């Protein structure tokens, strides 16, 4: 998950009820590209540690993905 720590830190500082980010904005925060599967498979964005370890970046920051 170290690759996604910058995203977790960024999201931890955000307030409000919703936040909309483009793939490009997420990659800017990460300082790296998202994997091709993030573009191709909506399941990549599933919430919770049982889904994928990278999802802890937003779940642990108090956010969840609703739509991709």
C-alpha positions in Angstrom: 0.0 0.0 0.0 3.0 2.4 0.2 2.3 3.5 -3.3 -1.1 4.7 -2.2 0.0 6.4 1.0 0.1 9.8 -0.7 -3.6 9.3 -1.6 -4.5 8.3 1.9 -2.7 11.4 3.3 -4.4 13.7 0.8 -7.8 12.3 1.5 -7.3 12.4 5.2 -7.0 16.2 4.9 -10.2 16.6 2.9 -13.5 17.5 4.6 -17.1 17.4 3.4 -19.6 14.8 2.3 -18.3 14.1 -1.2 -15.3 14.5 -3.3 -15.0 14.0 -7.1 -11.6 13.2 -8.5 -10.5 12.3 -12.0 -8.0 9.5 -12.7 -5.5 12.2 -13.7 -6.0 14.0 -10.4 -5.5 10.8 -8.4 -2.3 10.1 -10.4 -1.1 13.6 -9.7 -1.5 13.0 -5.9 0.2 9.6 -6.2 3.0 10.9 -8.3 2.6 7.7 -10.4 0.2 6.1 -12.8 -2.7 4.0 -11.7 -2.5 0.4 -12.9 -4.3 -0.5 -16.1 -6.8 -2.5 -14.1 -8.0 0.7 -12.3 -9.1 2.0 -15.7 -10.5 -1.3 -17.0 -12.3 -2.9 -14.0 -14.7 -1.1 -11.7 -14.1 -3.8 -9.1 -10.6 -2.3 -8.6 -12.4 0.6 -6.8 -14.3 -1.7 -4.4 -14.2 -0.5 -0.8 -12.7 -2.4 2.1 -9.6 -4.4 2.9 -11.2 -7.6 1.8 -11.6 -6.2 -1.6 -8.1 -4.9 -2.3 -5.3 -3.6 -0.1 -5.0 -0.4 -2.1 -8.6 0.4 -1.1 -7.3 1.0 2.4 -5.9 4.3 1.1 -9.4 5.8 0.9 -11.2 3.6 3.5 -8.7 4.4 6.2 -8.9 8.1 5.3 -12.7 7.9 6.0 -13.9 7.8 2.4 -15.6 5.3 0.1 -15.9 5.1 -3.6 -19.5 5.3 -4.8 -19.1 5.6 -8.6 -16.3 5.3 -11.0 
